[in-house]
Amino acid sequence: MEKRRLGRLEHQSSVLIYGAAALAEVTQDVADASIQEALDAGINHFDTAASYGDAELRLGPWMPRIRDQIFLATKTGEREREAAWAQINSSLERLQTDRLDLIQLHAVGDREELDKATGTGGALEAAIRARDEGLVSHIGITGHGHEAPATHREALRRFPFDTVLTPLNYALGRDETYYNAWQELAAETQRVDAGLMIIKTVARRTWTEDDHRYTTWYEPLDDQDNITAALAWVLSHPQITGIATAGEVRLLSKLIQGEKDRAALGSEQIAGRLDKVDAYASPFVSMPI
């Protein structure tokens, strides 16, 4: 699997980042099979969050075996310093490790949330304390919604975040306002040498039915050709380190296959496949991730 440099962290991350939201409600046996599938495919970067149900608990038993082999990231969605400090320590316990490679301020998608997280007494102070005390190595920020790129650009102005995790997919790329804001963010991450990671690569639209087929918060693409094309389009941006895999264990194999196939596709083949990728309603991007 291709690996790309995660900004000034210098970690060579696999372009597929294991999105552990997929483990939120599965058994340990199902989690074990999915984690092994990821490792076998060459995925070396695992991303979870305190709010992802049992995901940290499902990853925890693996840490004694693989901790030194992977880049481990989690997130705190708390906004106040003391609550975030407690959650960071809880995540370390749940993950059965004494150190994280990356702690991320989670779901910071607009200025109001950014002000809370980075203001006096905010969660950023807890993240800095965790870094200073050796519990974490680096600090990042994540978010969703149409304001995320501009918000994350402002975040980089306020604090030297090491990484950014923000939305991008083919449909968003056709939204001129959004894509321009994303490109400005990408340029800024390049300027400050921060790692840039992507969520919602294979999102199709909001769920239009009550009986959801997958555990994702949105209806994902699930046709192999569409997944491969969507993945290839996002990863065609050289500023991007990698994409977080969808929050559904059954989609992991298709993303792995897409990563295997994309290098063999020419630009015309990718364009032809993208023409078949359905657009989704713009409110989708504001859904939680």
Secondary structure as UniProt FT lines:
FT   STRAND          3..5
FT   HELIX           7..9
FT   STRAND          12..14
FT   STRAND          16..19
FT   HELIX           20..23
FT   TURN            24..25
FT   HELIX           28..41
FT   STRAND          45..47
FT   TURN            50..51
FT   TURN            53..54
FT   HELIX           55..59
FT   HELIX           60..62
FT   HELIX           63..66
FT   HELIX           67..69
FT   STRAND          71..76
FT   HELIX           81..94
FT   TURN            95..96
FT   STRAND          100..105
FT   HELIX           111..118
FT   TURN            120..121
FT   HELIX           123..132
FT   TURN            133..134
FT   STRAND          136..142
FT   TURN            146..147
FT   HELIX           148..158
FT   STRAND          163..167
FT   HELIX           170..173
FT   HELIX           176..192
FT   STRAND          195..199
FT   TURN            201..202
FT   STRAND          203..205
FT   STRAND          219..220
FT   HELIX           224..235
FT   TURN            238..239
FT   STRAND          242..244
FT   HELIX           249..251
FT   HELIX           252..262
FT   TURN            263..264
FT   HELIX           267..274
FT   TURN            275..276
FT   HELIX           282..286
//
